[in-house]
């Protein structure tokens, strides 16, 4: 065993102030297919058959309740994205329930995990991620952990719920080992489901990326990259409960997908489409999510220039964006659209031979664009690829006279090829070198620069020149902070990028 290497990694993780990459405990992708066929289940209904593999390598496979019929699932080609944003892995299929009593579940006594056992772990820090296109109606649990009599005040509650509520809010709830029940709930009407009666294939539905995070002191809920709810965790033992009580068709510690548990009974079915469910035994940061923050806008409140930047470490494949302003702070005349720039344009089957000279040959400005919204669509099914670290100017599209010398009210949304609509960050007069848009120029920004190459050598020079600075209103300046020694940063980047490469290799070979 290379103890010297272990020591270096530990020093990088703690001495340089960077957290080590956390292990994924389970990741279900439903990539077996083909589309419109049932997820296989050849044994009696309710008996475990792990035909949904855990691609994390831990062996926490998943089973459907039956093959098709009342309680099964079918593969569908309707997906939130065609490639997983974090890894770039192809994403071809999701699953949709085939009847009114669906549910998927784990059973480690049968699957015999060779790595971390999902059913026996009681982590203090954990993250649950899922992609979901919901139907309307009631409580709908996308991911749960079965238990009973674990909450001191209400024995009917289970150990964990990542769910939608009847008012179409999203919620993340869990029980700790001390018997306390914790929850974070978004505002009402955050999500919009489809009606099965009039739209059985969910063509009017929307995909959502929902992520619940506990670090032992704070519980957070993210929807489509936006932090929608956060609450402190106050407990003598904030570890995730496991329970000791089991029922006739469930057991303590079991994890479910597509249903919840209440009062010892299967309930709260999450009808609709489900894809890319991942569970980690650590508190992931947004940059580590399956759908990390990527496109962001930076607004120069002096010149009015708006720039679009991909801050992610991988390219982003998009098909539309919208910049909105309730106060009418956008300038249609100053907007230098991607359509006008012929960005990613191709020459179509028209009579001309100039790329982008006709509709459908790249980006197209949408009708209705004005001072309240600027919208562009990319018609080609393959999408428009914006490279890691790439920055695009959209011209002087911000009207500085509406909010003179102040931050505006801009909202930024964009869509991934496949269907997921995300909320992008908007910053005003952002600090040069603040590549993760957290209001300060620090070590985390260097890691982003090394992974994305934003602005090349100039990007590094900007980071170094502004290291320690903080945006106005975000706290005191750290301008007296010394720039860390390069050796520390080189080792940190090796550790971080090495972990990322390992994760990508594992995904690619599963």
C-alpha positions in Angstrom: 0.0 0.0 0.0 1.3 3.4 -1.0 1.0 5.3 2.3 2.9 8.2 0.9 0.2 8.7 -1.8 -2.5 8.4 0.8 -0.8 11.1 2.9 -0.6 13.4 -0.1 -4.2 12.9 -1.0 -5.2 13.6 2.7 -3.1 16.7 2.8 -4.6 18.0 -0.5 -8.1 17.3 0.8 -7.7 18.9 4.2 -4.6 21.1 4.1 -5.7 22.8 0.9 -9.3 23.2 2.0 -10.8 21.0 -0.8 -13.2 18.1 -0.1 -12.4 14.7 -1.5 -14.7 13.2 -4.2 -17.4 11.2 -2.6 -18.5 7.7 -3.6 -21.8 7.0 -5.2 -23.6 4.3 -3.4 -26.3 3.5 -6.0 -27.0 4.8 -9.5 -29.9 3.5 -11.6 -29.9 4.6 -15.3 -32.5 2.3 -17.1 -30.3 2.1 -20.2 -31.1 -1.5 -21.0 -34.1 -0.9 -23.3 -35.3 -1.1 -26.0 -38.0 1.6 -26.0 -41.6 0.6 -25.4 -40.7 -2.8 -23.9 -41.3 -3.8 -20.3 -38.6 -3.8 -17.7 -37.9 -7.5 -17.2 -39.3 -9.3 -14.2 -39.6 -13.1 -14.7 -40.3 -14.2 -11.1 -43.6 -13.9 -9.2 -44.9 -10.3 -8.5 -43.3 -8.7 -5.5 -40.3 -11.0 -5.5 -37.0 -9.3 -6.0 -35.2 -9.7 -9.3 -32.5 -7.1 -9.8 -32.9 -6.4 -13.5 -32.2 -2.7 -13.1 -28.4 -2.6 -12.5 -26.6 -0.3 -10.1 -23.9 1.2 -12.3 -22.0 2.6 -9.3 -20.3 -0.8 -9.0 -21.6 -1.4 -5.4 -24.2 -4.0 -6.5 -27.3 -2.3 -5.1 -29.5 -3.5 -8.0 -33.1 -2.5 -8.3 -36.2 -4.6 -9.0 -39.6 -3.7 -10.5 -42.7 -5.2 -8.8 -43.9 -7.1 -11.9 -43.3 -7.2 -15.6 -45.7 -4.7 -17.1 -49.3 -4.8 -16.0 -50.6 -3.1 -12.8 -47.2 -2.7 -11.1 -44.5 -2.6 -13.7 -42.5 -0.2 -15.8 -41.7 0.3 -19.5 -38.7 1.8 -21.2 -39.4 5.0 -23.0 -37.2 7.2 -25.3 -38.5 10.4 -23.6 -35.5 11.6 -21.6 -34.5 14.8 -19.8 -31.2 15.0 -21.7 -29.5 12.9 -24.4 -26.2 13.0 -22.5 -25.7 13.1 -18.8 -24.4 16.7 -18.2 -21.9 15.7 -15.5 -20.3 12.7 -17.3 -21.2 13.0 -21.0 -22.6 9.5 -20.9 -25.3 8.7 -23.5 -28.8 8.7 -22.1 -31.3 6.9 -24.3 -34.1 5.7 -22.1 -36.3 6.5 -19.1 -39.0 4.4 -17.6 -42.8 5.0 -17.2 -45.3 3.1 -15.1 -47.5 0.6 -17.0 -50.3 0.6 -14.4 -51.8 2.1 -11.2 -49.6 0.3 -8.6 -46.0 0.8 -9.7 -42.9 0.6 -7.6 -39.3 -0.4 -7.7 -37.3 -1.6 -4.7 -34.0 -3.0 -3.4 -33.3 -6.2 -1.5 -29.7 -6.6 -0.4 -30.3 -10.1 1.0 -30.8 -11.2 -2.6 -28.6 -8.7 -4.6 -25.7 -9.2 -2.1 -23.9 -5.9 -2.7 -20.1 -6.2 -3.1 -19.5 -2.6 -2.1 -21.3 -0.2 0.2 -24.7 -1.7 1.1 -27.4 0.9 0.5 -29.8 -0.8 2.9 -27.5 -0.9 5.9 -25.9 2.6 5.7 -26.9 5.3 8.2 -24.9 8.3 6.9 -24.8 11.7 8.5 -24.3 13.3 5.1 -26.2 12.1 2.0 -27.6 13.2 -1.4 -30.5 11.9 -3.3 -31.0 12.8 -7.0 -33.7 12.0 -9.5 -35.0 13.1 -12.9 -38.7 13.0 -13.1 -41.5 14.0 -15.4 -44.6 13.9 -13.1 -48.2 13.2 -13.5 -50.6 15.4 -11.5 -52.1 14.5 -8.2 -51.5 14.0 -4.5 -48.4 13.0 -2.7 -45.9 11.5 -5.1 -42.7 9.9 -3.8 -39.9 9.6 -6.4 -37.4 8.0 -4.0 -38.0 6.7 -0.5 -36.6 4.6 2.3 -38.9 2.2 4.0 -39.3 2.2 7.8 -42.0 2.4 10.5 -41.9 3.5 14.1 -38.7 5.6 13.6 -40.3 9.0 14.2 -40.9 9.7 17.8 -44.0 11.9 17.1 -45.6 9.8 14.3 -44.8 6.1 13.8 -46.5 6.0 10.4 -43.8 8.1 8.8 -40.9 6.3 6.9 -37.2 7.1 6.9 -37.0 9.2 3.8 -39.1 10.9 1.1 -38.1 12.8 -2.0 -41.6 13.8 -3.2 -44.1 16.2 -4.7 -47.0 17.3 -2.5 -50.7 17.9 -3.4 -50.1 21.6 -4.0 -47.3 20.8 -6.5 -44.6 21.8 -4.1 -41.5 19.6 -3.9 -40.2 18.3 -0.6 -37.3 16.4 0.9 -37.9 14.7 4.2 -36.0 12.3 6.4 -36.0 10.8 9.9 -32.8 10.8 11.9 -31.4 8.2 14.4 -32.7 10.3 17.3 -36.3 10.0 16.1 -36.6 13.5 14.7 -38.4 14.2 11.4 -36.8 16.9 9.2 -38.2 18.4 6.0 -37.7 21.2 3.5 -40.6 22.2 1.3 -40.5 24.5 -1.8 -43.2 27.1 -2.6 -46.4 25.7 -4.0 -46.9 25.2 -7.7 -43.2 24.8 -8.3 -43.8 21.9 -10.6 -46.4 21.2 -13.3 -47.6 17.7 -14.0 -49.5 16.2 -16.9 -52.9 14.6 -16.9 -53.0 11.0 -17.9 -56.6 11.1 -19.1 -56.0 13.6 -21.8 -52.2 13.1 -22.3 -51.2 9.5 -21.5 -47.8 9.9 -23.1 -46.9 13.0 -21.1 -46.3 15.2 -24.2 -47.4 18.3 -22.3 -45.3 17.4 -19.2 -42.0 18.8 -18.0 -38.8 17.1 -16.8 -37.4 18.2 -13.4 -34.0 17.6 -11.8 -34.7 17.2 -8.1 -31.9 16.9 -5.5 -32.1 16.6 -1.7 -28.9 17.2 0.3 -28.2 16.7 4.0 -24.7 17.6 5.5 -25.8 16.9 9.1 -26.4 20.5 9.9 -28.5 21.8 7.0 -31.2 20.2 4.8 -31.4 21.5 1.2 -33.7 21.0 -1.8 -32.7 21.9 -5.4 -35.0 21.8 -8.4 -33.6 22.4 -11.9 -30.4 23.8 -10.3 -32.1 26.3 -8.1 -32.0 26.1 -4.3 -35.7 26.2 -3.5 -35.7 25.4 0.2 -33.2 25.1 3.1 -33.6 24.4 6.8 -31.2 23.8 9.7 -30.9 20.3 11.2 -31.0 20.3 15.0 -30.4 16.8 16.4 -28.2 14.9 18.8 -27.8 12.2 16.1 -28.5 13.5 12.5 -27.7 10.2 10.8 -30.4 8.8 8.4 -32.6 6.4 10.2 -32.9 2.7 9.2 -35.5 1.3 11.5 -36.1 -2.3 12.8 -39.7 -2.9 11.9 -40.6 -4.7 8.7 -43.8 -5.4 6.9 -45.1 -8.2 4.7 -44.1 -6.6 1.5 -41.2 -4.3 2.6 -38.3 -4.4 5.1 -36.5 -1.9 7.2 -33.7 -0.1 5.2 -35.2 -0.9 1.8 -35.1 1.8 -0.8 -38.0 2.5 -3.2 -38.3 4.3 -6.5 -41.7 5.4 -7.7 -43.5 5.0 -4.5 -43.4 5.8 -0.8 -44.4 4.2 2.5 -46.8 5.4 5.1 -48.3 3.5 8.0 -46.6 0.4 6.8 -48.3 0.5 3.4 -47.1 1.2 -0.1 -48.5 4.6 -1.2 -47.8 8.0 -2.8 -47.1 6.6 -6.2 -44.9 8.8 -8.4 -46.7 8.3 -11.8 -44.9 9.5 -14.9 -41.4 9.2 -16.2 -38.3 8.5 -14.1 -34.7 8.6 -15.0 -31.1 8.8 -13.6 -31.6 8.2 -9.8 -28.4 8.4 -7.8 -27.8 8.1 -4.1 -24.5 9.3 -2.4 -23.3 8.9 1.1 -22.0 12.5 1.3 -23.4 16.0 0.9 -22.6 16.8 -2.8 -22.2 20.4 -3.9 -24.1 21.6 -7.0 -21.0 21.2 -9.2 -21.0 17.5 -8.3 -24.7 16.9 -9.2 -25.6 14.8 -12.3 -26.9 18.1 -13.7 -24.3 20.7 -12.4 -24.7 24.4 -12.9 -23.4 25.3 -16.4 -24.7 28.3 -18.4 -24.7 31.6 -16.6 -25.1 35.3 -17.6 -22.8 38.1 -16.6 -24.3 41.6 -17.0 -22.1 44.7 -17.3 -24.2 47.4 -15.7 -22.0 50.1 -17.2 -21.9 49.1 -20.9 -25.0 46.9 -20.9 -23.1 43.9 -22.4 -24.5 40.5 -21.5 -22.2 37.5 -21.8 -23.1 33.8 -21.7 -20.6 31.4 -20.2 -20.5 27.7 -19.7 -18.8 27.3 -16.3 -19.1 23.5 -16.4 -16.2 21.1 -17.0 -18.0 19.5 -20.0 -19.8 20.9 -23.1 -23.5 21.7 -22.7 -26.0 20.7 -25.5 -28.9 23.2 -25.6 -31.9 23.9 -27.7 -33.2 27.2 -26.4 -32.6 30.1 -24.0 -34.8 32.9 -22.6 -33.7 36.0 -20.8 -36.7 37.7 -19.1 -37.1 41.1 -17.4 -40.4 42.0 -15.7 -39.2 45.6 -15.6 -38.4 45.8 -19.4 -34.7 46.1 -18.9 -33.7 44.4 -22.1 -32.6 46.1 -25.4 -33.8 44.4 -28.5 -31.7 46.8 -30.6 -28.5 46.0 -28.7 -29.0 42.3 -28.7 -26.4 40.5 -30.8 -28.2 37.1 -31.0 -26.6 33.8 -31.7 -28.8 33.8 -34.8 -27.1 37.0 -36.0 -23.7 35.6 -35.1 -24.5 32.4 -37.1 -23.3 30.4 -34.1 -23.4 26.7 -34.9 -25.1 27.4 -38.1 -25.3 24.9 -41.0 -26.4 25.2 -44.6 -29.8 23.6 -45.0 -31.8 22.4 -48.0 -32.7 25.9 -49.2 -31.6 27.4 -52.5 -28.8 29.4 -50.8 -25.4 28.1 -49.9 -24.8 30.3 -46.8 -25.0 28.7 -43.4 -27.7 30.2 -41.3 -29.3 32.2 -44.1 -32.7 30.5 -43.6 -34.9 29.4 -40.7 -33.9 26.1 -39.2 -30.2 26.3 -40.1 -29.1 27.1 -36.6 -30.2 29.5 -33.9 -33.4 31.5 -34.7 -34.8 34.5 -32.8 -38.2 33.7 -31.5 -41.2 35.9 -32.3 -42.3 38.0 -29.3 -38.8 39.0 -28.3 -38.9 42.5 -26.9 -37.8 44.6 -23.9 -39.3 42.0 -21.5 -37.8 38.9 -23.0 -35.2 37.7 -25.5 -35.7 34.2 -26.7 -33.8 32.0 -29.2 -34.5 28.5 -30.4 -32.1 25.9 -32.0 -34.3 23.9 -34.3 -31.9 21.0 -35.2 -32.5 17.9 -33.2 -28.8 17.5 -32.5 -28.7 20.8 -30.5 -26.1 23.5 -30.1 -23.0 22.5 -28.3 -21.4 25.2 -26.1 -18.0 24.2 -25.0 -16.6 23.9 -21.5 -15.4 27.3 -20.5 -16.7 29.0 -23.6 -17.9 32.6 -23.3 -20.3 34.2 -25.9 -21.2 37.9 -26.0 -24.9 38.6 -26.6 -24.2 42.3 -27.2 -25.4 45.3 -25.2 -28.7 43.6 -24.6 -29.2 45.2 -21.1 -30.8 48.6 -21.0 -28.8 50.4 -18.3 -31.3 53.2 -18.1 -34.0 51.0 -16.4 -31.9 50.1 -13.4 -29.1 52.8 -13.5 -26.1 51.8 -11.6 -28.0 48.9 -10.0 -28.6 45.2 -10.4 -31.5 44.4 -12.6 -34.3 41.8 -12.5 -33.1 39.5 -15.2 -34.1 35.8 -15.2 -32.3 33.2 -17.3 -33.6 29.8 -18.3 -32.3 27.4 -20.9 -33.1 23.9 -22.2 -31.0 20.8 -22.7 -31.5 18.6 -25.7 -34.0 16.0 -24.4 -36.3 18.3 -22.5 -34.9 19.4 -19.2 -35.3 23.2 -18.6 -32.8 24.7 -16.2 -32.4 27.9 -14.3 -29.1 29.7 -15.0 -27.3 32.1 -12.7 -27.3 35.9 -13.4 -24.6 38.1 -12.0 -24.1 41.9 -12.3 -20.7 43.4 -12.5 -19.3 40.0 -11.4 -15.8 39.8 -10.0 -13.3 38.9 -12.6 -11.9 35.5 -11.7 -15.1 34.4 -9.8 -15.7 31.4 -12.0 -18.2 29.6 -9.8 -20.3 32.8 -9.2 -20.3 32.5 -5.4 -19.2 36.2 -4.8 -15.6 35.5 -4.1 -12.4 34.7 -5.9 -10.8 31.7 -4.1 -9.4 28.2 -4.4 -12.7 26.8 -5.8 -12.4 29.2 -8.8 -9.0 27.9 -9.6 -10.3 24.4 -9.8 -13.1 25.5 -12.2 -10.5 27.3 -14.3 -8.2 24.2 -14.5 -11.2 22.0 -15.4 -12.8 24.3 -18.0 -10.0 26.5 -19.2 -12.2 29.6 -19.1 -10.4 32.4 -21.1 -7.2 30.4 -21.3 -4.0 32.0 -19.7 -5.9 35.3 -19.4 -8.4 33.5 -17.2 -5.7 32.3 -14.9 -4.2 35.8 -14.8 -7.6 37.2 -13.9 -8.0 34.7 -11.1 -4.5 35.3 -9.7 -4.9 39.1 -9.8 -8.2 39.1 -8.0 -7.6 36.2 -5.5 -9.2 37.0 -2.2 -11.6 39.6 -3.5 -15.3 39.5 -2.7 -18.3 41.0 -4.5 -19.9 44.1 -2.9 -22.4 43.1 -0.2 -21.1 39.5 0.1 -18.8 40.2 3.0 -15.5 41.8 3.8 -12.8 41.7 1.2 -10.1 39.1 1.5 -7.6 41.2 -0.5 -4.9 40.6 2.1 -5.1 36.9 1.5 -2.0 35.4 -0.1 -2.4 33.5 -3.3 -1.8 29.8 -2.4 1.4 28.2 -3.5 1.2 26.5 -6.9 2.3 23.1 -5.5 -0.8 22.9 -3.4 -3.1 23.7 -6.3 -1.4 21.3 -8.7 -1.9 18.5 -6.2 -5.5 19.6 -5.6 -6.3 19.6 -9.3 -4.7 16.2 -9.8 -6.9 14.8 -7.0 -10.1 16.4 -8.3 -9.6 15.7 -12.0 -8.4 12.2 -11.3 -11.6 11.5 -9.3 -13.6 12.9 -12.2 -11.9 10.8 -14.8 -12.4 7.7 -12.6 -16.1 8.4 -12.4 -16.4 8.9 -16.1 -14.5 5.6 -16.7 -16.9 3.7 -14.4 -19.9 5.2 -16.1 -18.5 4.4 -19.5 -17.8 0.7 -18.7 -21.0 -0.2 -16.8 
